[in-house]
Amino acid sequence: MKLIEKMSRVLSIVVIALLVSCTQTQKKQDQSTKGFPQFLPEDKPDMPLSKAVARNFDTYDTPHLEDNELYTQFKYTEIKGLDYNNFDGTITRRDPSKVIKRNGKYYVWYTKRHTSVPVLGVKKANDTIAARDWDLAEIWYATSTDGFNWKEEGVAVARPAKPNPGWRSVTTTDILEWKGKYYLYYQAFQIDPAARGDDCPVAVSYADSPDGPWTPTHKIVIPNGTKDEWDGFSIHDPYPLVYKGKIYLYYKSDFDTKARRVRMQGLAIADNPLGPFKKHPLNPVLNSGHETTMFPFKDGIAALVTRNGNEHFTIQYAPDGVNFEVKSIVEMMPYAPSPYIPNTFADDGNGRGITWGICHNIKAAAGKGRCSILMRFDCDLSLDVNDPEFKKHEVIHKPDFYYRYGLSKVQRERIEKETSTDINQ
């Protein structure tokens, strides 16, 4: 009798298992024949998916773009209070630093060139005539109480005497606060402009106050690599953050041939603002971008990856500050964006994101010369803001915007020749 009861229980278990298996098999069959759901699920559905749809759940934090904290549109506003000499090319301001708030006002540092004539190119350049827009420049700064109206305060870092690093030009600065002191890192040009004029290392000056005075170390803190390495000639756009108790200084280098110029981003880490900085073994840590722009986000680092490379115009995120992944694709990203980051150097693992900053535009000249200007940008890349206007999916321009990017004379001639050949065949 006990044997029969035991066999009956075993049989019941087998029957139940078969029923469950059949149900699961039927469910999978139903899912394989049923179309993708009308309402986009928040979680990845258990059904066959194309790689593109699978990415929507695997790569991005949310399948709905409106809910993506690392997606935004950008809006731009003219900055008041800065003169450009009628945009004749004799005054240029570009490559701003992060914006910080101290003493009840906002501070920004930037590259300023003020020469008697516009940029005339490498062949005509001398000690007073600039070869490039950033040549013969110094680091200036301005302050504001509202972020829209700015007052230029004066020179922060002047060009040092030759042969100190930066004697030709000091440009493209960014700010660090560390243990009550302030540090400006910048590109230090020390070669004749007729040479490879974009080549430079990074130098630093320090002060007890954001208003200075600034003391240059006259030393290179981020040196170039060897000539056969990716950062052997240029180290641009130094961008310091405090992360995991250390100074993470991101930078850009351009390399490869002139006709196939590649720009990528690297990272150097130090325990002291004056170095030594050790370059990360995985450099480059970003495969795209022009100016380098990062900000603390949650417990990692987010990056605005601008206009060069396979992943340009993306916003990326690295939970470790090193291994970045694309989190959104954006439109009209600012050039040289430098945000205002609340609690910039807190290093508390709770980065809240950004909502505005300063960028530049290099096409402001009234004539043929070069004149760069500073602009304000606004966005919603903040965990503390929810602005639906910044989450719209597209920007639509009038026809004239597109016609400005028409065919060149060479392209038009080629197409006309091809068309004529086709007709006569």
C-alpha positions as CSV (number, residue, x, y, z in Angstrom):
1,M,0.0,0.0,0.0
2,K,2.8,2.4,0.9
3,L,4.5,1.5,-2.3
4,I,1.4,2.5,-4.3
5,E,1.1,5.8,-2.4
6,K,4.7,6.6,-3.1
7,M,4.4,5.8,-6.8
8,S,1.2,7.9,-6.9
9,R,3.1,10.9,-5.5
10,V,6.0,10.5,-8.0
11,L,3.5,10.3,-10.8
12,S,1.7,13.4,-9.6
13,I,5.0,15.3,-9.5
14,V,5.9,14.1,-13.1
15,V,2.5,15.2,-14.4
16,I,2.8,18.6,-12.8
17,A,6.3,19.1,-14.2
18,L,5.1,18.1,-17.7
19,L,2.2,20.6,-17.4
20,V,4.5,23.4,-16.3
21,S,6.9,22.6,-19.2
22,C,4.1,22.5,-21.7
23,T,2.8,25.8,-20.4
24,Q,6.3,27.4,-20.7
25,T,6.7,26.0,-24.2
26,Q,3.4,27.3,-25.3
27,K,4.2,30.7,-23.8
28,K,7.4,30.9,-25.7
29,Q,5.7,29.8,-28.9
30,D,3.0,32.5,-28.3
31,Q,5.7,35.1,-27.7
32,S,7.6,34.1,-30.8
33,T,4.6,34.7,-33.0
34,K,3.1,37.7,-31.1
35,G,4.2,41.1,-32.2
36,F,6.1,43.6,-30.2
37,P,3.7,45.3,-27.6
38,Q,1.9,48.5,-28.4
39,F,3.0,50.1,-25.2
40,L,6.8,50.2,-24.8
41,P,7.6,48.2,-21.6
42,E,10.0,49.6,-19.1
43,D,11.7,46.3,-18.7
44,K,13.2,44.1,-21.4
45,P,10.5,41.7,-22.6
46,D,11.1,38.0,-22.7
47,M,10.8,37.5,-26.4
48,P,13.0,37.5,-29.5
49,L,14.3,41.0,-30.2
50,S,16.4,42.6,-32.9
51,K,19.8,44.0,-31.8
52,A,18.5,47.5,-32.1
53,V,15.5,47.0,-29.8
54,A,17.6,45.0,-27.4
55,R,20.1,47.9,-27.1
56,N,17.1,50.1,-26.1
57,F,16.9,48.1,-22.9
58,D,20.6,47.0,-22.4
59,T,22.5,50.2,-23.3
60,Y,20.3,53.0,-22.1
61,D,19.0,53.5,-18.6
62,T,15.4,53.7,-19.8
63,P,13.7,52.8,-23.1
64,H,11.8,56.1,-23.1
65,L,14.0,59.0,-24.2
66,E,11.9,61.5,-22.1
67,D,12.9,59.7,-18.9
68,N,16.6,59.5,-19.8
69,E,18.4,61.7,-17.2
70,L,21.5,61.8,-19.6
71,Y,19.5,63.1,-22.6
72,T,18.8,66.7,-23.4
73,Q,18.3,69.4,-26.0
74,F,20.5,72.5,-25.6
75,K,19.4,76.2,-25.7
76,Y,21.6,79.2,-26.2
77,T,21.7,82.8,-24.9
78,E,23.9,85.7,-25.8
79,I,26.2,86.8,-23.0
80,K,26.1,90.5,-22.1
81,G,28.9,92.6,-20.9
82,L,31.8,91.4,-23.1
83,D,33.1,93.6,-25.9
84,Y,34.4,92.2,-29.2
85,N,35.4,95.4,-31.1
86,N,32.5,95.0,-33.6
87,F,33.7,91.4,-34.2
88,D,36.5,92.6,-36.4
89,G,38.8,89.7,-35.4
90,T,41.1,91.7,-33.1
91,I,39.4,90.3,-29.9
92,T,38.5,86.7,-29.4
93,R,37.3,84.8,-26.3
94,R,37.1,81.1,-26.3
95,D,37.6,77.8,-24.5
96,P,36.0,78.7,-21.1
97,S,36.6,76.8,-17.9
98,K,34.0,75.2,-15.7
99,V,31.9,77.8,-13.9
100,I,32.2,77.9,-10.1
101,K,30.3,79.9,-7.5
102,R,32.3,81.6,-4.8
103,N,31.9,84.8,-2.8
104,G,28.2,85.1,-3.9
105,K,29.1,85.2,-7.7
106,Y,29.9,83.0,-10.6
107,Y,33.5,82.8,-12.0
108,V,34.7,81.7,-15.4
109,W,38.2,81.7,-16.9
110,Y,38.9,81.7,-20.7
111,T,41.3,82.2,-23.5
112,K,41.5,85.9,-24.6
113,R,43.5,87.2,-27.6
114,H,43.5,91.0,-28.1
115,T,45.8,91.9,-31.0
116,S,46.1,95.0,-33.1
117,V,45.1,93.2,-36.3
118,P,43.1,90.0,-36.9
119,V,44.7,86.6,-37.3
120,L,46.8,86.7,-40.5
121,G,48.1,83.1,-40.6
122,V,51.3,81.3,-40.0
123,K,53.3,82.9,-42.8
124,K,52.7,86.5,-41.6
125,A,52.8,85.8,-37.9
126,N,55.4,87.4,-35.6
127,D,55.6,88.6,-32.0
128,T,52.5,90.8,-32.4
129,I,50.6,89.1,-35.2
130,A,48.8,85.9,-34.4
131,A,49.1,82.8,-36.5
132,R,45.9,81.2,-35.2
133,D,42.8,82.3,-33.2
134,W,44.4,81.1,-29.9
135,D,47.9,82.4,-30.7
136,L,49.4,85.2,-28.5
137,A,46.6,84.7,-26.0
138,E,46.3,84.9,-22.2
139,I,44.0,83.6,-19.5
140,W,41.4,86.1,-18.4
141,Y,38.4,85.8,-16.1
142,A,34.9,87.3,-15.6
143,T,32.3,87.2,-12.9
144,S,28.5,87.3,-12.8
145,T,25.6,87.3,-10.3
146,D,23.0,85.8,-12.7
147,G,25.0,83.8,-15.3
148,F,23.8,86.0,-18.2
149,N,25.5,89.4,-17.5
150,W,29.2,89.2,-17.0
151,K,31.9,91.6,-15.9
152,E,35.4,91.0,-17.2
153,E,37.8,91.3,-14.3
154,G,41.2,91.1,-16.0
155,V,44.1,88.8,-16.7
156,A,44.5,85.8,-14.5
157,V,47.5,84.1,-16.1
158,A,49.7,86.2,-18.4
159,R,52.2,84.8,-20.9
160,P,55.5,84.2,-19.1
161,A,58.9,85.3,-20.3
162,K,60.6,83.1,-22.9
163,P,61.6,80.2,-22.6
164,N,59.1,79.3,-19.9
165,P,56.2,77.0,-21.0
166,G,53.5,79.2,-22.4
167,W,55.7,82.1,-23.6
168,R,54.0,82.0,-27.0
169,S,50.4,81.5,-25.7
170,V,48.5,80.3,-22.7
171,T,45.1,79.0,-23.5
172,T,42.2,76.6,-22.8
173,T,42.2,76.6,-19.0
174,D,40.2,74.9,-16.4
175,I,39.8,75.3,-12.6
176,L,40.4,73.0,-9.7
177,E,39.8,73.7,-6.0
178,W,41.8,71.5,-3.6
179,K,42.2,71.9,0.1
180,G,41.4,75.6,0.1
181,K,43.6,76.5,-2.8
182,Y,42.8,77.1,-6.5
183,Y,44.6,75.7,-9.5
184,L,44.4,76.7,-13.2
185,Y,45.6,74.1,-15.7
186,Y,46.2,75.3,-19.3
187,Q,47.8,74.6,-22.6
188,A,51.3,76.1,-22.6
189,F,52.5,76.9,-26.2
190,Q,56.3,77.2,-26.4
191,I,57.1,76.7,-30.1
192,D,57.2,79.1,-33.0
193,P,53.8,79.2,-34.8
194,A,55.4,78.2,-38.1
195,A,56.1,74.8,-36.6
196,R,53.4,72.3,-35.7
197,G,51.5,75.1,-34.0
198,D,48.9,73.0,-32.2
199,D,51.5,71.1,-30.1
200,C,51.8,71.8,-26.5
201,P,51.9,70.2,-23.0
202,V,49.9,71.3,-19.9
203,A,51.2,73.8,-17.2
204,V,49.6,75.1,-14.0
205,S,49.3,78.2,-11.8
206,Y,47.9,78.4,-8.3
207,A,46.3,81.0,-6.0
208,D,44.6,81.3,-2.6
209,S,41.6,83.0,-4.1
210,P,39.6,82.7,-7.3
211,D,40.5,86.4,-7.8
212,G,44.3,85.6,-7.7
213,P,47.0,86.6,-7.8
214,W,48.1,83.5,-9.6
215,T,51.5,82.0,-9.3
216,P,52.8,80.0,-12.3
217,T,55.0,77.0,-11.5
218,H,56.7,77.4,-14.9
219,K,56.7,73.6,-15.0
220,I,55.0,71.1,-17.2
221,V,52.6,68.9,-15.2
222,I,51.1,66.8,-18.0
223,P,53.9,66.0,-20.5
224,N,53.6,64.8,-24.0
225,G,54.1,61.1,-24.7
226,T,56.8,59.8,-27.0
227,K,56.6,60.7,-30.7
228,D,55.2,57.3,-31.6
229,E,52.4,57.5,-29.0
230,W,48.9,59.0,-29.4
231,D,49.6,62.0,-27.2
232,G,53.1,62.6,-28.4
233,F,52.6,66.1,-29.8
234,S,49.5,67.7,-28.3
235,I,47.8,67.6,-24.9
236,H,44.8,69.9,-25.0
237,D,41.7,70.9,-22.9
238,P,42.9,69.9,-19.4
239,Y,39.8,69.3,-17.3
240,P,40.3,68.4,-13.6
241,L,37.8,66.8,-11.3
242,V,38.1,65.4,-7.8
243,Y,37.1,61.7,-7.8
244,K,37.7,58.9,-5.3
245,G,40.0,61.2,-3.3
246,K,42.3,61.9,-6.2
247,I,42.7,64.5,-9.0
248,Y,41.3,63.1,-12.2
249,L,42.6,65.3,-15.0
250,Y,41.1,64.5,-18.4
251,Y,42.6,65.8,-21.6
252,K,42.4,65.5,-25.4
253,S,45.1,64.8,-28.0
254,D,44.8,64.9,-31.8
255,F,46.9,62.4,-33.8
256,D,47.3,60.4,-37.0
257,T,47.8,62.2,-40.3
258,K,46.7,65.8,-41.0
259,A,44.2,64.5,-43.6
260,R,42.8,61.9,-41.2
261,R,43.0,63.7,-37.9
262,V,41.8,61.7,-34.9
263,R,40.8,63.2,-31.6
264,M,40.4,61.1,-28.4
265,Q,40.4,61.7,-24.7
266,G,42.8,60.6,-22.0
267,L,43.1,60.6,-18.3
268,A,45.9,61.4,-15.8
269,I,45.6,60.9,-12.1
270,A,47.5,62.5,-9.2
271,D,47.4,62.8,-5.4
272,N,48.7,66.4,-5.5
273,P,47.6,69.2,-7.9
274,L,51.2,69.9,-8.9
275,G,51.8,66.2,-9.7
276,P,53.2,63.9,-10.5
277,F,50.3,62.9,-12.7
278,K,50.2,59.3,-13.9
279,K,48.5,58.6,-17.2
280,H,45.9,55.8,-17.1
281,P,47.1,52.5,-18.7
282,L,43.8,52.3,-20.7
283,N,44.3,55.7,-22.4
284,P,42.6,56.9,-24.5
285,V,39.5,56.4,-22.4
286,L,37.1,58.1,-25.0
287,N,37.4,57.4,-28.7
288,S,35.7,60.6,-29.8
289,G,35.1,64.2,-28.9
290,H,36.9,67.5,-29.4
291,E,36.9,69.6,-26.2
292,T,36.9,67.6,-23.0
293,T,33.9,68.0,-20.8
294,M,33.0,65.8,-17.8
295,F,30.9,66.2,-14.7
296,P,30.2,64.0,-11.6
297,F,27.0,62.1,-12.1
298,K,25.7,59.8,-9.3
299,D,28.8,57.9,-8.3
300,G,30.5,58.0,-11.6
301,I,31.5,60.5,-14.4
302,A,29.4,61.7,-17.3
303,A,30.9,63.2,-20.5
304,L,29.7,65.5,-23.2
305,V,31.4,64.1,-26.3
306,T,31.5,66.8,-28.9
307,R,32.1,67.1,-32.6
308,N,34.8,64.5,-33.7
309,G,34.9,60.7,-33.9
310,N,32.5,57.8,-34.4
311,E,30.7,58.7,-31.2
312,H,30.5,62.5,-31.5
313,F,27.4,64.3,-30.2
314,T,26.8,61.7,-27.5
315,I,26.5,61.8,-23.8
316,Q,28.4,59.0,-22.1
317,Y,28.8,57.6,-18.6
318,A,31.5,55.7,-16.8
319,P,30.7,54.3,-13.3
320,D,34.4,54.1,-12.7
321,G,35.5,57.3,-14.4
322,V,37.4,55.3,-17.0
323,N,35.1,52.9,-19.0
324,F,32.6,55.1,-20.8
325,E,29.5,53.9,-22.6
326,V,27.0,55.9,-24.8
327,K,23.9,56.9,-22.9
328,S,22.2,59.2,-25.4
329,I,22.7,60.8,-28.8
330,V,22.0,64.5,-28.9
331,E,21.6,67.5,-31.3
332,M,23.2,70.9,-31.3
333,M,25.7,70.1,-28.6
334,P,27.7,73.2,-27.5
335,Y,31.3,73.6,-28.6
336,A,33.8,73.7,-25.8
337,P,31.0,73.3,-23.2
338,S,32.0,74.1,-19.7
339,P,29.2,73.6,-17.2
340,Y,28.3,75.1,-13.8
341,I,28.5,72.1,-11.5
342,P,27.0,72.6,-8.0
343,N,29.4,71.2,-5.4
344,T,31.9,70.7,-8.2
345,F,34.7,69.2,-6.1
346,A,32.6,67.6,-3.3
347,D,33.7,64.0,-4.3
348,D,30.8,62.6,-2.3
349,G,29.6,60.0,-4.8
350,N,26.4,61.9,-5.3
351,G,26.8,63.9,-8.5
352,R,23.6,65.7,-9.3
353,G,24.3,66.7,-12.9
354,I,24.2,70.1,-14.7
355,T,21.7,72.6,-16.1
356,W,23.8,75.4,-17.7
357,G,27.3,76.5,-18.6
358,I,29.4,78.6,-20.9
359,C,30.6,77.5,-24.4
360,H,32.2,79.2,-27.4
361,N,31.4,79.8,-31.1
362,I,34.3,80.3,-33.4
363,K,32.3,81.8,-36.3
364,A,31.4,85.2,-35.0
365,A,33.6,87.3,-37.2
366,A,32.0,90.1,-39.2
367,G,34.4,89.6,-42.1
368,K,36.9,86.9,-43.1
369,G,38.9,87.0,-39.9
370,R,38.6,84.7,-36.9
371,C,36.6,85.9,-33.9
372,S,35.4,83.5,-31.2
373,I,32.8,84.5,-28.6
374,L,31.5,83.1,-25.4
375,M,27.9,82.0,-25.2
376,R,25.6,80.5,-22.5
377,F,24.0,77.1,-22.9
378,D,21.2,75.6,-20.9
379,C,20.1,72.0,-20.7
380,D,18.5,69.4,-18.4
381,L,21.2,66.8,-17.4
382,S,20.2,67.1,-13.7
383,L,18.7,64.7,-11.3
384,D,17.1,67.6,-9.5
385,V,15.3,69.2,-12.5
386,N,12.5,67.8,-14.7
387,D,12.0,70.2,-17.7
388,P,10.1,68.5,-20.5
389,E,11.1,71.2,-23.0
390,F,14.7,69.9,-22.9
391,K,13.6,66.3,-23.5
392,K,12.0,66.9,-27.0
393,H,13.4,64.6,-29.7
394,E,14.2,66.9,-32.5
395,V,15.2,70.3,-33.7
396,I,13.8,71.5,-37.0
397,H,15.5,74.3,-38.9
398,K,14.3,76.5,-41.7
399,P,15.6,75.8,-45.3
400,D,18.2,78.6,-45.2
401,F,20.0,76.8,-42.4
402,Y,20.6,73.8,-44.7
403,Y,21.4,75.9,-47.8
404,R,24.3,77.4,-45.9
405,Y,25.9,74.0,-46.0
406,G,25.6,73.6,-49.8
407,L,27.9,71.9,-52.2
408,S,31.4,73.3,-52.7
409,K,32.6,74.5,-56.2
410,V,34.6,71.4,-56.7
411,Q,31.7,69.1,-55.7
412,R,29.3,71.0,-58.0
413,E,31.7,70.7,-60.9
414,R,32.2,66.9,-60.3
415,I,28.4,66.3,-60.2
416,E,27.8,68.4,-63.3
417,K,30.5,66.4,-65.1
418,E,29.0,63.1,-63.9
419,T,25.5,64.2,-64.9
420,S,26.7,65.2,-68.4
421,T,28.4,61.9,-68.9
422,D,25.3,60.0,-67.8
423,I,23.1,61.9,-70.2
424,N,25.4,61.4,-73.2
425,Q,25.8,57.7,-72.7
